[in-house]
């Protein structure tokens, strides 16, 4: 059984890493909405059964916050639902299915990580069934679930806002209490900061991150300020004519208030360097 946390009257979340990335579901009047489907269909199937038993309602919609495997590899459990994503997320997933997520490559991953063998044994890559750009709203009996495209952590990523309860479900636009992953080749640090600014302005009561515990506005501000300081320092680094090979030795990067994952930090620096250099 997956430990579920009650976020509000209509929102539950799981944040203990059972499906690698966090996920949440939303109760409408007659149906449920799943936000992200996790890393494997075995665990996600159990989660679906648990959620439907808990609420007495069926799932009708799935929202994918972005294309990373720990948020979309449980999609096959929801093939009877409308699976929503941005056009950009759909396009990346379609390409990955043809290139990176081939049967051969997935078998290789299972060899490297034996724990995945059982969970991925019957894995099928299921693509979104409905796409949108910029904004989309699910509405049932007056309850609205707003989806906003951000293009920050990845191209085509989104956050979800429930205006009647002031709840945000933000995918990997927030790694609560942990260092963020900013090394995706499609990440846009400028738009990431912009998205965090927009979310902060909504004054949410609670925030469900893509990784880490349920949190509040202060955590959004902390990450926003860190990313902004990092980008500004990177602009100075590039302006000084410093090279990519000097990133690690440079000692003026902004402090992060939690333990820093060395690999994530390095990938964040490398991608931000390339992005700032290209866009300056």
Buried (B, 14 or more C-beta within 10 A) or exposed (E): EBEBBEBBEBBBBBBEEBBBBBBBBBBBEEBBBBBBBBBBBBBBBBBBEBBBEBBEBEBBBBBBBBBBBBBBBBBBBBEEBBBBBBBBBBBBBBEBBEEEBEEEEBEEBBEEEEEBEEBBEEBEBBBBBEBBEEEBEBEBEEBEBBBBBBBBBBBBBBBBBBEEBBBBBBBBBBBBBBBBBBBBEBBBBBBBBBBBEBBBEBEBBBBBBBBBBBBBBEBBBBBBBBBBBBBEBBBEBBEEEBEEEEBEEEEEBEEBEEEBBEEBBBBBBBBBBBBBEEEE
